[in-house]
Amino acid sequence: MFKYFSIYFCFITFISHINNSISNHREKRFLIFPRGNPTRHQFVAGIGIPVDLEPESMVIGYVFKAQYFLPYNVSQLSPTRLTRSISDNDAIEVNDDARWTIYHAIDIVLRQKMKIDGTQCILRAICEMTKLPLTHESGLLGELLHILFVPSTTASSLVRNEYTFAETIGKSAENCENVFHKCSFSLSSMFSALQNF
């Protein structure tokens, strides 16, 4: 009888040990959003610029909107893994033409809409923006303008000579308006003003 009791006791102990190890282990849980509810976060930013007109008041507005969709399935929680290998013999080519594309687009808009020499106005803007003390204290817009209109901030090795020339003049004591006299207005005066105190 003692033999059966000891076998029964060992069996019960073994089963209880298995149950305890299973109950103490669980998978990670994630929050899933159902498809029927709004499943996105939106970031909306805008700026309103007043236009000075004689008979009436008007504001031009620009809006930036970004949407971030929330997961509705567990498979969306883990990102797809892309593997890439670069051997030592492969050369990595950096093609950073975004700045020159933006300059070209501004040039086209100034030529077509305002009927002025767009290239000269961009060069004058580069010269004037180099003179302005735009730092991190100028805010986000100031930093973006500094990055856009100061060609030396690019990582591209294909810096065009006319743009670096305009930046060099901006760093010197020369007057940008006199050097780039074909441009009748100052692009930087649209959003900045220098005042002596």
Backbone bond lengths (Angstrom), bond angles and torsions (degrees), N, CA, C in turn:
res aa  C-N    CA-C-N  psi(-1)  N-CA   C-N-CA  omega(-1)  CA-C   N-CA-C  phi
1 M - - - 1.440 - - 1.527 111.52 -
2 F 1.347 113.58 -40.26 1.458 118.24 178.30 1.526 110.69 -62.93
3 K 1.322 115.95 -33.38 1.456 121.29 179.27 1.526 110.20 -64.46
4 Y 1.330 118.17 -44.46 1.470 121.17 179.25 1.519 111.51 -67.34
5 F 1.329 114.20 -37.33 1.468 118.43 179.71 1.529 111.11 -65.75
6 S 1.309 118.05 -41.15 1.465 120.66 179.66 1.531 111.00 -68.29
7 I 1.344 118.21 -36.98 1.474 120.81 176.02 1.525 110.04 -66.08
8 Y 1.322 116.01 -43.43 1.469 120.25 178.43 1.527 110.35 -62.39
9 F 1.320 118.08 -42.28 1.461 122.31 -179.92 1.533 110.94 -64.40
10 C 1.321 117.26 -42.47 1.478 121.03 177.14 1.527 110.93 -63.48
11 F 1.322 116.85 -41.43 1.460 121.09 179.79 1.534 110.93 -63.60
12 I 1.334 117.31 -45.11 1.469 122.19 179.43 1.529 110.30 -64.15
13 T 1.309 117.76 -41.65 1.468 121.71 178.62 1.524 110.58 -63.00
14 F 1.324 116.55 -42.79 1.460 121.34 179.38 1.532 111.18 -63.57
15 I 1.316 118.07 -45.97 1.463 122.78 179.25 1.526 110.55 -63.84
16 S 1.310 117.30 -42.14 1.460 119.68 -179.53 1.527 110.94 -67.16
17 H 1.325 117.95 -34.11 1.464 121.29 176.98 1.534 110.67 -66.01
18 I 1.323 117.10 -41.14 1.472 121.41 177.83 1.526 110.14 -64.12
19 N 1.311 117.94 -44.75 1.466 121.35 179.82 1.528 111.86 -63.10
20 N 1.321 117.44 -39.94 1.466 120.63 178.97 1.524 111.67 -65.77
21 S 1.328 117.40 -40.65 1.463 119.58 -179.29 1.523 111.11 -68.99
22 I 1.331 117.83 -33.01 1.462 120.77 177.53 1.521 110.57 -72.56
23 S 1.311 118.22 -41.83 1.462 120.81 -176.01 1.527 112.38 -72.71
24 N 1.326 118.89 -23.53 1.462 121.34 179.31 1.523 112.73 -85.36
25 H 1.287 118.44 -3.05 1.457 122.05 -178.56 1.531 109.28 -116.27
26 R 1.302 115.94 129.16 1.462 119.17 174.93 1.524 109.05 -144.70
27 E 1.314 115.04 157.39 1.456 121.51 -179.45 1.526 109.94 -76.66
28 K 1.337 115.53 157.90 1.457 119.77 175.39 1.519 109.22 -66.47
29 R 1.329 115.17 143.24 1.455 119.67 179.33 1.525 109.42 -107.38
30 F 1.315 116.16 147.05 1.451 122.20 179.64 1.513 109.36 -127.19
31 L 1.309 114.68 153.82 1.453 120.48 177.43 1.523 108.79 -89.40
32 I 1.303 116.76 121.97 1.456 122.34 -179.43 1.522 107.90 -113.90
33 F 1.305 116.16 136.65 1.455 121.48 -179.30 1.523 109.16 -100.47
34 P 1.320 117.82 129.25 1.468 119.57 -179.47 1.524 111.53 -68.28
35 R 1.334 115.14 153.99 1.461 120.11 -177.55 1.521 113.10 -68.15
36 G 1.315 118.36 -26.81 1.462 120.74 -176.03 1.517 113.74 -69.49
37 N 1.316 117.81 -29.20 1.463 121.66 -179.41 1.524 110.05 -84.98
38 P 1.328 116.63 165.15 1.475 117.38 174.64 1.524 109.69 -61.55
39 T 1.300 116.42 120.82 1.460 120.57 -173.79 1.517 111.74 -112.48
40 R 1.313 117.19 45.22 1.457 118.89 178.87 1.519 110.12 -152.09
41 H 1.303 113.93 151.97 1.459 121.58 169.01 1.510 106.42 -105.69
42 Q 1.313 116.54 139.95 1.454 120.43 179.29 1.517 109.87 -118.87
43 F 1.320 114.69 139.03 1.453 121.91 173.10 1.518 106.08 -115.94
44 V 1.320 116.82 117.80 1.457 121.66 -178.25 1.522 108.09 -122.93
45 A 1.323 115.74 125.75 1.461 121.39 176.92 1.517 107.63 -130.93
46 G 1.295 116.44 143.83 1.453 120.20 -179.60 1.504 111.56 -148.63
47 I 1.304 114.33 161.47 1.457 120.84 177.33 1.522 107.80 -138.72
48 G 1.300 116.24 136.97 1.457 121.77 176.97 1.516 109.78 -112.40
49 I 1.312 116.18 128.84 1.462 121.30 -178.75 1.522 107.85 -114.29
50 P 1.329 118.28 117.81 1.464 119.47 179.51 1.527 111.29 -71.34
51 V 1.329 114.93 139.35 1.456 121.91 177.03 1.524 107.09 -106.76
52 D 1.312 116.04 127.91 1.460 121.20 -176.28 1.532 109.57 -87.89
53 L 1.321 116.69 101.20 1.458 123.00 176.85 1.521 108.59 -118.66
54 E 1.310 116.51 146.86 1.466 121.03 -176.88 1.534 113.53 -64.12
55 P 1.341 119.44 -60.88 1.469 117.20 -172.14 1.526 114.81 -78.71
56 E 1.322 118.36 -20.04 1.457 118.72 -174.43 1.521 110.77 -145.76
57 S 1.296 114.72 168.44 1.458 121.84 -179.80 1.522 108.82 -108.92
58 M 1.325 116.34 137.25 1.453 119.98 -177.91 1.529 108.88 -145.43
59 V 1.320 115.63 149.36 1.458 121.74 178.28 1.524 108.38 -128.62
60 I 1.326 115.72 132.19 1.459 121.28 173.96 1.518 106.84 -97.85
61 G 1.310 116.80 132.00 1.459 119.95 -177.59 1.508 112.22 -121.83
62 Y 1.309 115.20 145.17 1.453 122.77 174.93 1.525 107.42 -123.70
63 V 1.322 116.32 135.62 1.461 120.97 -175.70 1.523 109.14 -126.72
64 F 1.319 115.58 138.74 1.459 123.53 173.76 1.524 107.24 -117.76
65 K 1.320 116.78 127.08 1.457 120.62 -177.45 1.527 109.01 -131.70
66 A 1.319 115.78 130.72 1.467 121.19 177.56 1.521 108.75 -129.17
67 Q 1.319 116.21 139.93 1.457 121.20 179.12 1.525 109.21 -119.40
68 Y 1.322 115.09 136.08 1.450 121.79 176.74 1.526 107.25 -120.14
69 F 1.326 116.66 113.90 1.456 121.14 -176.17 1.525 109.96 -82.42
70 L 1.317 115.27 136.13 1.459 121.75 179.39 1.522 109.64 -85.71
71 P 1.326 118.27 153.07 1.466 120.42 -177.48 1.524 111.61 -72.48
72 Y 1.310 116.05 143.08 1.460 121.03 174.79 1.527 110.78 -119.00
73 N 1.318 116.12 1.70 1.448 120.62 -179.73 1.531 107.93 -143.37
74 V 1.313 117.27 147.35 1.461 121.05 -178.20 1.527 111.35 -62.65
75 S 1.314 117.66 -31.04 1.463 119.82 -178.53 1.526 112.23 -66.25
76 Q 1.328 118.32 -18.41 1.459 120.62 179.05 1.526 112.65 -82.18
77 L 1.314 118.25 -11.09 1.457 120.80 -177.11 1.516 112.96 -76.72
78 S 1.297 117.68 -29.67 1.462 119.08 178.01 1.523 108.41 -101.24
79 P 1.322 116.66 125.52 1.465 118.89 -177.54 1.522 111.16 -69.79
80 T 1.308 115.28 151.06 1.456 119.26 176.62 1.521 108.09 -70.70
81 R 1.280 115.65 135.97 1.463 120.74 -176.78 1.525 109.07 -94.47
82 L 1.307 114.79 125.01 1.453 120.70 176.13 1.522 107.41 -109.70
83 T 1.288 116.34 126.94 1.456 119.35 178.97 1.513 109.03 -103.69
84 R 1.304 114.01 143.60 1.449 119.53 -179.81 1.517 107.49 -146.03
85 S 1.277 115.77 136.95 1.456 118.41 177.90 1.516 108.90 -126.95
86 I 1.300 114.21 138.40 1.458 120.81 177.35 1.519 106.59 -120.47
87 S 1.301 115.09 121.38 1.458 117.21 178.33 1.524 109.27 -78.19
88 D 1.294 115.62 167.07 1.459 120.40 -178.15 1.523 112.08 -65.71
89 N 1.315 117.46 -24.36 1.459 120.79 -177.19 1.522 112.92 -84.24
90 D 1.330 117.62 -15.61 1.462 120.52 -178.70 1.519 110.23 -77.26
91 A 1.305 116.12 135.63 1.464 120.98 176.80 1.519 108.46 -95.07
92 I 1.296 115.94 137.59 1.457 121.05 177.93 1.519 107.68 -96.41
93 E 1.317 116.04 119.45 1.459 120.59 -177.99 1.520 109.19 -100.91
94 V 1.318 115.77 125.93 1.458 121.12 178.61 1.518 107.65 -99.19
95 N 1.312 116.14 120.10 1.456 121.20 179.12 1.519 107.75 -116.84
96 D 1.317 116.25 99.70 1.456 121.53 -175.87 1.523 109.04 -116.44
97 D 1.326 115.86 81.60 1.456 120.82 -179.18 1.514 112.55 -100.98
98 A 1.325 118.59 6.77 1.467 121.03 -174.77 1.525 111.52 -61.05
99 R 1.330 117.67 -42.62 1.466 120.78 -178.81 1.526 110.88 -61.68
100 W 1.331 116.20 -45.24 1.461 119.43 -177.23 1.530 110.45 -69.89
101 T 1.314 117.24 -31.10 1.467 120.64 175.97 1.524 110.50 -66.60
102 I 1.328 117.08 -40.99 1.472 120.75 177.82 1.519 110.18 -65.38
103 Y 1.341 117.49 -43.78 1.467 120.58 177.57 1.529 110.69 -59.68
104 H 1.327 116.01 -42.00 1.470 119.98 179.89 1.531 110.86 -65.50
105 A 1.324 117.68 -39.98 1.470 120.93 178.85 1.528 110.78 -65.39
106 I 1.333 117.52 -42.24 1.473 120.45 177.29 1.517 109.81 -63.39
107 D 1.326 117.20 -40.38 1.465 122.26 178.30 1.527 110.91 -59.24
108 I 1.326 116.69 -45.79 1.470 120.55 -179.60 1.526 110.95 -64.03
109 V 1.333 117.20 -44.08 1.471 120.48 -179.99 1.524 110.69 -62.39
110 L 1.322 117.45 -44.06 1.465 120.32 -179.38 1.523 111.37 -65.96
111 R 1.319 117.50 -37.41 1.470 120.50 179.08 1.531 111.55 -70.26
112 Q 1.326 117.15 -44.47 1.459 119.79 -173.99 1.523 112.95 -81.16
113 K 1.311 117.82 -43.32 1.468 120.76 -174.43 1.522 112.96 -86.57
114 M 1.328 116.64 -40.87 1.459 119.29 -174.25 1.522 112.76 -104.56
115 K 1.324 117.94 -6.27 1.467 123.97 177.33 1.529 112.01 57.36
116 I 1.328 116.25 43.57 1.460 120.63 177.14 1.521 108.88 -128.96
117 D 1.326 115.60 166.17 1.461 121.40 -179.78 1.525 109.04 -71.88
118 G 1.315 116.16 103.61 1.458 121.29 -175.18 1.513 113.62 -66.86
119 T 1.334 116.85 -38.73 1.462 120.09 -178.84 1.518 110.84 -63.70
120 Q 1.334 116.82 -44.81 1.465 120.29 179.29 1.527 111.07 -63.53
121 C 1.328 117.17 -37.52 1.467 120.10 179.75 1.532 111.51 -70.13
122 I 1.328 117.32 -35.23 1.464 119.73 175.81 1.524 110.10 -67.16
123 L 1.335 116.60 -42.42 1.463 119.98 178.08 1.524 110.70 -63.05
124 R 1.331 116.70 -40.03 1.469 119.75 177.40 1.533 110.50 -65.68
125 A 1.335 116.77 -39.73 1.466 120.06 178.43 1.527 110.84 -64.44
126 I 1.328 117.21 -40.39 1.468 120.52 176.95 1.518 109.89 -61.96
127 C 1.330 116.07 -44.68 1.461 120.83 179.24 1.529 111.06 -60.91
128 E 1.329 116.95 -47.21 1.467 120.88 -177.60 1.528 112.07 -70.15
129 M 1.332 117.46 -38.06 1.461 119.79 -179.93 1.529 111.38 -69.43
130 T 1.336 116.89 -27.53 1.459 119.66 175.48 1.524 110.36 -68.77
131 K 1.341 116.98 -33.13 1.465 121.08 178.62 1.531 112.45 -72.64
132 L 1.344 116.87 -30.20 1.463 119.71 -177.58 1.526 110.73 -71.44
133 P 1.314 117.15 139.96 1.469 119.76 178.79 1.529 111.78 -83.62
134 L 1.316 116.91 67.77 1.465 120.75 179.79 1.525 108.68 -87.09
135 T 1.318 116.00 114.53 1.463 121.77 179.15 1.519 108.27 -128.06
136 H 1.323 116.63 -167.63 1.464 120.71 177.70 1.524 111.08 -65.34
137 E 1.336 117.62 -18.88 1.463 120.68 178.21 1.530 112.04 -77.22
138 S 1.327 117.38 -12.47 1.465 121.57 179.97 1.516 112.29 -81.32
139 G 1.308 117.46 -4.44 1.455 120.95 179.51 1.517 111.59 90.29
140 L 1.312 114.59 -177.81 1.461 120.97 -176.80 1.520 111.61 -65.22
141 L 1.337 117.48 -44.06 1.461 120.53 -179.55 1.522 110.66 -62.44
142 G 1.323 117.08 -41.79 1.462 120.58 178.39 1.514 112.33 -62.09
143 E 1.325 116.38 -41.86 1.465 119.66 178.64 1.527 111.46 -66.14
144 L 1.333 116.68 -41.40 1.468 119.69 179.25 1.523 111.28 -64.25
145 L 1.336 116.96 -41.32 1.463 120.03 177.84 1.522 110.94 -64.97
146 H 1.321 116.81 -39.47 1.465 120.30 177.68 1.529 110.65 -62.76
147 I 1.324 116.74 -43.95 1.464 120.26 179.44 1.524 110.67 -64.76
148 L 1.330 117.24 -40.47 1.462 120.98 -177.26 1.518 112.36 -71.09
149 F 1.330 117.84 -43.89 1.460 120.63 -170.85 1.525 114.56 -102.84
150 V 1.310 118.76 13.26 1.467 120.69 172.97 1.529 106.69 -121.94
151 P 1.344 116.98 100.83 1.472 120.42 -172.68 1.522 114.80 -60.73
152 S 1.324 118.46 -24.03 1.467 119.11 -178.12 1.527 112.13 -71.32
153 T 1.338 118.55 -8.30 1.464 120.53 177.43 1.524 112.27 -81.51
154 T 1.319 118.27 -3.25 1.458 121.02 -179.67 1.519 110.65 -84.65
155 A 1.320 115.42 152.65 1.464 120.81 177.17 1.520 111.11 -91.07
156 S 1.318 116.57 -1.97 1.452 121.30 -176.14 1.526 110.45 -73.57
157 S 1.313 115.51 139.32 1.462 119.55 176.19 1.521 111.13 -85.46
158 L 1.325 116.85 -8.77 1.458 121.37 -178.73 1.524 110.95 -94.78
159 V 1.317 116.49 53.80 1.458 120.49 179.71 1.519 107.85 -74.11
160 R 1.315 116.67 129.32 1.456 120.94 -176.93 1.522 109.94 -81.22
161 N 1.319 115.66 141.36 1.461 121.44 -172.08 1.516 113.29 -63.22
162 E 1.338 118.36 -38.81 1.466 119.79 -177.32 1.529 111.60 -64.99
163 Y 1.320 117.08 -34.52 1.459 120.01 -179.76 1.530 111.36 -74.97
164 T 1.326 117.05 -39.52 1.467 119.14 176.56 1.518 110.70 -69.02
165 F 1.339 117.20 -31.29 1.465 120.90 175.51 1.529 110.09 -63.48
166 A 1.331 116.89 -43.95 1.469 120.71 178.82 1.527 110.53 -64.14
167 E 1.319 117.47 -37.69 1.464 120.11 178.00 1.527 110.86 -67.56
168 T 1.331 116.96 -38.23 1.467 120.86 178.33 1.521 110.94 -63.96
169 I 1.318 116.59 -40.53 1.470 120.30 177.31 1.522 109.93 -65.31
170 G 1.318 116.96 -38.74 1.461 120.45 177.94 1.513 112.64 -63.02
171 K 1.326 117.29 -33.26 1.464 120.82 178.49 1.523 111.96 -76.87
172 S 1.337 116.47 -21.86 1.466 119.81 178.98 1.526 109.40 -86.28
173 A 1.303 116.23 -176.07 1.468 121.10 -176.88 1.523 112.74 -90.38
174 E 1.322 118.27 5.44 1.464 120.39 -177.64 1.524 111.17 -72.34
175 N 1.334 115.15 155.05 1.455 121.92 179.52 1.530 108.86 -84.96
176 C 1.304 117.02 122.51 1.470 121.51 -177.95 1.523 111.53 -65.01
177 E 1.318 116.91 -33.65 1.465 120.93 -179.09 1.523 111.06 -65.57
178 N 1.326 117.50 -35.93 1.465 120.72 179.54 1.521 111.78 -74.47
179 V 1.313 117.49 -37.64 1.464 120.50 -177.97 1.527 110.51 -71.77
180 F 1.318 117.29 -44.12 1.466 121.85 -179.45 1.531 108.93 -106.88
181 H 1.316 115.46 64.86 1.470 121.48 -174.07 1.521 113.10 -75.96
182 K 1.332 119.12 -12.59 1.466 120.91 179.03 1.523 112.11 -73.75
183 C 1.314 117.34 -16.10 1.466 121.52 177.03 1.519 108.19 -93.71
184 S 1.320 116.49 122.57 1.469 120.82 -173.22 1.522 113.74 -84.56
185 F 1.309 118.90 -15.27 1.463 119.25 -179.54 1.527 110.25 -135.21
186 S 1.299 113.65 161.72 1.459 120.59 -178.38 1.525 109.28 -98.93
187 L 1.314 116.17 118.26 1.462 120.84 178.37 1.523 111.00 -65.69
188 S 1.322 116.67 -35.10 1.465 119.57 -178.70 1.521 112.41 -74.07
189 S 1.344 118.35 -21.71 1.472 119.73 178.61 1.529 111.96 -73.21
190 M 1.328 117.05 -11.14 1.460 119.99 177.68 1.524 111.33 -70.63
191 F 1.339 117.91 -25.85 1.454 119.93 -177.46 1.518 113.50 -132.91
192 S 1.330 118.12 9.79 1.464 119.87 178.16 1.519 109.72 -150.18
193 A 1.312 115.15 160.78 1.459 121.97 176.24 1.516 108.08 -149.01
194 L 1.321 116.14 135.21 1.456 121.13 176.67 1.513 108.56 -98.01
195 Q 1.312 116.60 130.53 1.459 121.24 179.24 1.511 108.83 -129.54
196 N 1.332 115.52 139.56 1.457 120.86 175.61 1.512 108.85 -96.30
197 F 1.309 117.62 132.40 1.459 121.91 -179.76 1.503 110.14 -107.00
